[in-house]
Amino acid sequence: MKIFLDGRYYDERTAKISVFDHGLLYGDGVFEGIRAYNGRVFKLKEHIDRLFYSAKAILLTIPMSHAEIMRAVVETCRRNQVRDGYIRLLVTRGVGTLGLNPNRCKRGSVIIIAGKIQLYPPELYKRGMEIVTVPTTRNLHSAVNPAIKSLNYLNNILAKIEANNAGCEEAIMLNAEGYVAECTGDNVFIVKDGELMTPPLSAGALYGITRRVVMDLAQAAGHRVSEPNLTRYDLFNADECFVTGTGAEIVPIVKIDGRVIGRGKPGKITRKLVARYHALTKASGEPIYA
Ligand code: PXG
Protein backbone atom coordinates (compact mmCIF):
# COMPACT_ATOMS: atom_id res chain seq x y z
CA MET A 1 0.00 0.00 0.00
CA LYS A 2 1.24 3.49 -0.88
CA ILE A 3 0.38 6.20 1.59
CA PHE A 4 0.31 9.92 0.87
CA LEU A 5 2.07 11.96 3.54
CA ASP A 6 2.73 15.67 3.01
CA GLY A 7 3.19 15.51 -0.74
CA ARG A 8 5.11 12.24 -0.96
CA TYR A 9 4.13 8.59 -1.26
CA TYR A 10 5.49 6.11 1.26
CA ASP A 11 5.36 2.40 1.68
CA GLU A 12 2.98 1.24 4.39
CA ARG A 13 5.87 0.40 6.74
CA THR A 14 7.73 3.67 6.26
CA ALA A 15 4.73 6.03 6.43
CA LYS A 16 5.30 7.50 9.90
CA ILE A 17 4.44 10.62 11.85
CA SER A 18 6.25 12.12 14.82
CA VAL A 19 5.33 11.28 18.44
CA PHE A 20 5.27 15.08 18.85
CA ASP A 21 2.45 15.49 16.34
CA HIS A 22 -0.46 17.15 18.14
CA GLY A 23 -2.83 14.89 16.26
CA LEU A 24 -1.45 12.13 18.49
CA LEU A 25 -0.72 14.16 21.63
CA TYR A 26 -4.11 15.93 21.78
CA GLY A 27 -6.36 14.55 19.06
CA ASP A 28 -5.80 17.95 17.45
CA GLY A 29 -6.76 17.53 13.81
CA VAL A 30 -9.59 16.69 11.45
CA PHE A 31 -10.46 13.81 9.17
CA GLU A 32 -12.75 12.38 6.53
CA GLY A 33 -13.86 8.87 5.60
CA ILE A 34 -14.58 8.61 1.88
CA ARG A 35 -15.59 5.74 -0.39
CA ALA A 36 -14.80 4.74 -3.94
CA TYR A 37 -17.20 2.71 -6.03
CA ASN A 38 -16.63 1.30 -9.45
CA GLY A 39 -13.47 3.35 -10.08
CA ARG A 40 -14.92 6.64 -8.87
CA VAL A 41 -14.64 8.58 -5.62
CA PHE A 42 -18.17 9.19 -4.35
CA LYS A 43 -19.03 12.76 -3.26
CA LEU A 44 -15.37 13.76 -3.15
CA LYS A 45 -16.01 17.50 -3.35
CA GLU A 46 -18.51 17.33 -0.47
CA HIS A 47 -16.01 15.47 1.72
CA ILE A 48 -13.23 17.96 1.02
CA ASP A 49 -15.64 20.84 1.65
CA ARG A 50 -16.45 19.33 5.05
CA LEU A 51 -12.74 18.81 5.79
CA PHE A 52 -12.13 22.52 5.21
CA TYR A 53 -15.15 23.48 7.36
CA SER A 54 -13.88 21.26 10.21
CA ALA A 55 -10.39 22.79 9.87
CA LYS A 56 -11.79 26.32 9.88
CA ALA A 57 -13.72 25.61 13.07
CA ILE A 58 -10.51 24.60 14.88
CA LEU A 59 -8.41 27.31 13.21
CA LEU A 60 -6.22 24.74 11.47
CA THR A 61 -4.52 25.80 8.26
CA ILE A 62 -4.57 22.98 5.73
CA PRO A 63 -1.24 23.25 3.87
CA MET A 64 -2.83 22.34 0.54
CA SER A 65 -5.64 23.85 -1.53
CA HIS A 66 -9.05 22.22 -1.98
CA ALA A 67 -8.14 21.30 -5.57
CA GLU A 68 -4.75 19.87 -4.53
CA ILE A 69 -6.37 17.65 -1.94
CA MET A 70 -8.97 16.43 -4.45
CA ARG A 71 -6.17 15.54 -6.87
CA ALA A 72 -4.09 13.85 -4.15
CA VAL A 73 -7.04 11.66 -3.06
CA VAL A 74 -7.64 10.52 -6.63
CA GLU A 75 -3.91 9.96 -7.20
CA THR A 76 -3.59 7.91 -3.98
CA CYS A 77 -6.48 5.72 -5.18
CA ARG A 78 -4.80 5.32 -8.57
CA ARG A 79 -1.45 4.34 -7.09
CA ASN A 80 -3.18 1.70 -4.98
CA GLN A 81 -5.33 0.44 -7.85
CA VAL A 82 -8.49 1.14 -5.92
CA ARG A 83 -11.79 0.52 -7.70
CA ASP A 84 -13.98 -0.10 -4.66
CA GLY A 85 -12.42 1.06 -1.44
CA TYR A 86 -12.28 3.29 1.56
CA ILE A 87 -10.18 6.43 1.85
CA ARG A 88 -9.07 7.91 5.15
CA LEU A 89 -7.96 11.51 4.89
CA LEU A 90 -6.44 13.26 7.90
CA VAL A 91 -5.01 16.65 8.63
CA THR A 92 -3.15 16.84 11.93
CA ARG A 93 -1.97 20.01 13.67
CA GLY A 94 1.56 18.76 13.03
CA VAL A 95 4.72 18.58 15.10
CA GLY A 96 4.79 20.85 18.15
CA THR A 97 6.03 20.99 21.71
CA LEU A 98 4.84 19.10 24.79
CA GLY A 99 2.27 21.75 25.50
CA LEU A 100 -1.16 22.01 24.02
CA ASN A 101 -0.66 25.42 22.40
CA PRO A 102 -1.26 24.82 18.68
CA ASN A 103 0.72 27.98 17.85
CA ARG A 104 3.87 25.95 18.49
CA CYS A 105 3.03 23.66 15.57
CA LYS A 106 4.66 25.02 12.44
CA ARG A 107 2.73 23.15 9.81
CA GLY A 108 -0.18 20.70 9.58
CA SER A 109 0.33 17.25 8.12
CA VAL A 110 -1.87 15.72 5.42
CA ILE A 111 -2.25 11.93 5.32
CA ILE A 112 -4.23 9.91 2.78
CA ILE A 113 -4.73 6.16 3.12
CA ALA A 114 -6.65 4.35 0.38
CA GLY A 115 -7.54 0.79 1.30
CA LYS A 116 -10.30 -1.72 1.72
CA ILE A 117 -13.45 -1.17 3.65
CA GLN A 118 -14.54 -3.50 6.41
CA LEU A 119 -18.23 -3.96 5.86
CA TYR A 120 -20.98 -5.09 8.19
CA PRO A 121 -22.02 -8.67 7.42
CA PRO A 122 -24.51 -8.85 4.48
CA GLU A 123 -27.16 -10.58 6.67
CA LEU A 124 -27.38 -7.38 8.70
CA TYR A 125 -28.65 -5.48 5.67
CA LYS A 126 -31.19 -8.21 4.89
CA ARG A 127 -32.49 -8.78 8.40
CA GLY A 128 -31.83 -5.39 9.95
CA MET A 129 -29.80 -4.36 12.98
CA GLU A 130 -30.64 -4.04 16.66
CA ILE A 131 -29.35 -0.98 18.49
CA VAL A 132 -29.55 0.58 21.94
CA THR A 133 -29.39 4.05 23.44
CA VAL A 134 -26.35 4.49 25.67
CA PRO A 135 -25.54 6.47 28.85
CA THR A 136 -22.78 8.62 27.36
CA THR A 137 -24.45 11.78 26.06
CA ARG A 138 -23.38 13.62 22.96
CA ASN A 139 -20.85 16.44 23.39
CA LEU A 140 -22.41 19.88 23.72
CA HIS A 141 -22.18 21.98 20.58
CA SER A 142 -21.01 24.81 22.82
CA ALA A 143 -18.07 22.64 23.95
CA VAL A 144 -16.67 20.53 21.10
CA ASN A 145 -19.21 20.88 18.31
CA PRO A 146 -20.08 17.43 16.93
CA ALA A 147 -20.25 19.03 13.47
CA ILE A 148 -16.45 19.14 13.57
CA LYS A 149 -15.09 15.84 12.29
CA SER A 150 -12.12 16.01 14.60
CA LEU A 151 -9.50 13.43 15.54
CA ASN A 152 -10.93 13.47 19.05
CA TYR A 153 -13.61 10.79 18.80
CA LEU A 154 -13.68 9.69 22.44
CA ASN A 155 -17.30 10.79 22.87
CA ASN A 156 -18.27 8.40 20.06
CA ILE A 157 -15.88 5.66 21.17
CA LEU A 158 -17.32 5.62 24.70
CA ALA A 159 -20.79 5.19 23.22
CA LYS A 160 -19.50 2.44 20.91
CA ILE A 161 -18.04 0.57 23.90
CA GLU A 162 -21.40 0.82 25.67
CA ALA A 163 -23.17 -0.52 22.57
CA ASN A 164 -20.68 -3.40 22.35
CA ASN A 165 -21.19 -4.18 26.04
CA ALA A 166 -24.91 -4.46 25.30
CA GLY A 167 -24.18 -6.83 22.42
CA CYS A 168 -24.86 -4.23 19.71
CA GLU A 169 -22.83 -2.82 16.83
CA GLU A 170 -24.17 0.72 17.02
CA ALA A 171 -25.54 3.10 19.63
CA ILE A 172 -28.13 5.82 19.59
CA MET A 173 -26.67 8.84 21.34
CA LEU A 174 -28.90 11.38 23.04
CA ASN A 175 -27.86 14.95 23.68
CA ALA A 176 -27.80 16.56 27.13
CA GLU A 177 -31.50 17.47 26.72
CA GLY A 178 -32.42 13.88 25.96
CA TYR A 179 -33.14 14.39 22.26
CA VAL A 180 -31.75 11.95 19.73
CA ALA A 181 -28.50 13.19 18.18
CA GLU A 182 -27.20 10.37 15.98
CA CYS A 183 -25.18 7.14 16.26
CA THR A 184 -21.43 6.82 16.91
CA GLY A 185 -20.53 6.84 13.21
CA ASP A 186 -23.87 7.12 11.47
CA ASN A 187 -26.83 9.48 11.24
CA VAL A 188 -30.28 8.18 12.09
CA PHE A 189 -33.62 8.43 10.26
CA ILE A 190 -37.16 7.33 10.99
CA VAL A 191 -40.10 6.92 8.62
CA LYS A 192 -43.60 7.75 9.91
CA ASP A 193 -46.65 7.75 7.63
CA GLY A 194 -44.46 8.01 4.54
CA GLU A 195 -42.49 10.98 5.87
CA LEU A 196 -38.79 10.88 6.69
CA MET A 197 -37.42 12.52 9.81
CA THR A 198 -33.86 12.94 11.00
CA PRO A 199 -32.58 14.99 13.95
CA PRO A 200 -31.48 18.55 13.20
CA LEU A 201 -27.73 19.19 13.18
CA SER A 202 -28.25 21.40 16.24
CA ALA A 203 -29.20 18.26 18.22
CA GLY A 204 -25.53 17.28 17.98
CA ALA A 205 -25.28 15.42 14.70
CA LEU A 206 -22.60 15.44 12.06
CA TYR A 207 -23.54 16.96 8.71
CA GLY A 208 -23.51 13.50 7.17
CA ILE A 209 -22.93 13.32 3.46
CA THR A 210 -24.93 10.09 3.20
CA ARG A 211 -27.64 11.81 5.28
CA ARG A 212 -27.85 14.60 2.69
CA VAL A 213 -27.89 12.17 -0.25
CA VAL A 214 -30.68 10.11 1.37
CA MET A 215 -32.73 13.24 2.10
CA ASP A 216 -32.43 14.25 -1.57
CA LEU A 217 -33.28 10.75 -2.82
CA ALA A 218 -36.33 10.60 -0.54
CA GLN A 219 -37.57 14.02 -1.67
CA ALA A 220 -37.08 13.05 -5.32
CA ALA A 221 -39.20 9.96 -4.62
CA GLY A 222 -42.00 12.19 -3.32
CA HIS A 223 -41.49 11.79 0.43
CA ARG A 224 -41.65 14.70 2.82
CA VAL A 225 -38.40 15.12 4.74
CA SER A 226 -38.11 17.09 7.96
CA GLU A 227 -35.57 17.66 10.75
CA PRO A 228 -37.48 17.88 14.02
CA ASN A 229 -36.12 17.12 17.46
CA LEU A 230 -36.77 13.42 18.06
CA THR A 231 -37.17 11.54 21.33
CA ARG A 232 -36.72 7.82 22.01
CA TYR A 233 -40.54 7.60 21.94
CA ASP A 234 -40.48 8.78 18.31
CA LEU A 235 -37.95 6.08 17.42
CA PHE A 236 -39.90 3.33 19.21
CA ASN A 237 -43.11 4.23 17.39
CA ALA A 238 -41.63 4.74 13.93
CA ASP A 239 -42.85 2.65 10.98
CA GLU A 240 -39.25 2.24 9.83
CA CYS A 241 -35.82 3.25 11.04
CA PHE A 242 -32.39 3.21 9.43
CA VAL A 243 -28.91 4.65 9.91
CA THR A 244 -26.69 6.21 7.25
CA GLY A 245 -22.96 6.65 6.81
CA THR A 246 -20.23 6.42 4.21
CA GLY A 247 -19.07 3.09 5.62
CA ALA A 248 -22.42 1.63 6.62
CA GLU A 249 -24.36 3.08 3.65
CA ILE A 250 -27.98 2.48 4.75
CA VAL A 251 -28.59 -0.08 7.51
CA PRO A 252 -32.18 -0.94 8.45
CA ILE A 253 -32.87 -0.86 12.22
CA VAL A 254 -35.41 -3.37 13.47
CA LYS A 255 -35.10 -3.13 17.25
CA ILE A 256 -34.21 -0.29 19.63
CA ASP A 257 -33.85 -0.82 23.39
CA GLY A 258 -35.85 -4.04 23.09
CA ARG A 259 -38.73 -2.40 21.18
CA VAL A 260 -39.49 -3.90 17.79
CA ILE A 261 -39.60 -1.21 15.11
CA GLY A 262 -42.48 -1.45 12.65
CA ARG A 263 -42.85 -5.05 11.60
CA GLY A 264 -39.39 -6.02 12.83
CA LYS A 265 -37.88 -6.24 9.38
CA PRO A 266 -36.41 -3.73 6.90
CA GLY A 267 -39.22 -1.43 5.76
CA LYS A 268 -40.43 -0.79 2.24
CA ILE A 269 -39.26 2.82 2.01
CA THR A 270 -35.90 1.90 3.54
CA ARG A 271 -35.43 -0.82 0.89
CA LYS A 272 -36.38 1.57 -1.88
CA LEU A 273 -33.82 4.12 -0.66
CA VAL A 274 -31.13 1.44 -0.39
CA ALA A 275 -31.70 0.51 -4.05
CA ARG A 276 -31.56 4.15 -5.15
CA TYR A 277 -28.48 4.82 -3.07
CA HIS A 278 -26.65 1.87 -4.65
CA ALA A 279 -27.65 3.03 -8.13
CA LEU A 280 -26.25 6.50 -7.38
CA THR A 281 -22.94 5.26 -5.93
CA LYS A 282 -22.39 3.09 -8.99
CA ALA A 283 -23.10 5.84 -11.48
CA SER A 284 -21.48 8.99 -10.07
CA GLY A 285 -18.27 10.30 -8.55
CA GLU A 286 -14.85 11.63 -9.41
CA PRO A 287 -13.19 9.23 -11.91
CA ILE A 288 -9.92 7.65 -10.68
CA TYR A 289 -8.86 6.31 -14.08
CA ALA A 290 -8.99 8.57 -17.13
N1 PXG B 1 -21.92 10.67 12.28
C1 PXG B 1 -20.65 10.53 12.69
C2 PXG B 1 -20.30 10.88 14.08
C3 PXG B 1 -19.67 10.07 11.80
O1 PXG B 1 -18.41 9.94 12.19
C4 PXG B 1 -21.38 9.88 10.09
C5 PXG B 1 -22.29 10.37 11.03
C6 PXG B 1 -21.85 9.63 8.71
O2 PXG B 1 -21.40 10.70 7.88
P1 PXG B 1 -21.13 10.46 6.33
O3 PXG B 1 -20.68 11.78 5.83
O4 PXG B 1 -20.10 9.38 6.24
O5 PXG B 1 -22.43 10.04 5.74
C7 PXG B 1 -20.03 9.74 10.47
C8 PXG B 1 -18.99 9.24 9.55
C9 PXG B 1 -16.22 3.95 11.33
C10 PXG B 1 -16.27 5.34 10.82
O6 PXG B 1 -15.13 3.38 11.35
C11 PXG B 1 -17.47 5.98 10.56
C12 PXG B 1 -17.48 7.30 10.10
C13 PXG B 1 -16.31 7.92 9.93
C14 PXG B 1 -15.14 7.30 10.18
C15 PXG B 1 -15.09 5.98 10.63
O7 PXG B 1 -17.27 3.40 11.71
N2 PXG B 1 -18.71 7.89 9.87
Boltz pocket constraint, residues with backbone or C-beta under 6 A from the ligand:
constraints:
  - pocket:
      binder: B
      contacts: [[A, 32], [A, 33], [A, 146], [A, 156], [A, 182], [A, 183], [A, 184], [A, 185], [A, 186], [A, 187], [A, 205], [A, 206], [A, 207], [A, 208], [A, 209], [A, 210], [A, 211], [A, 244], [A, 245], [A, 246], [A, 247]]
      max_distance: 6.0
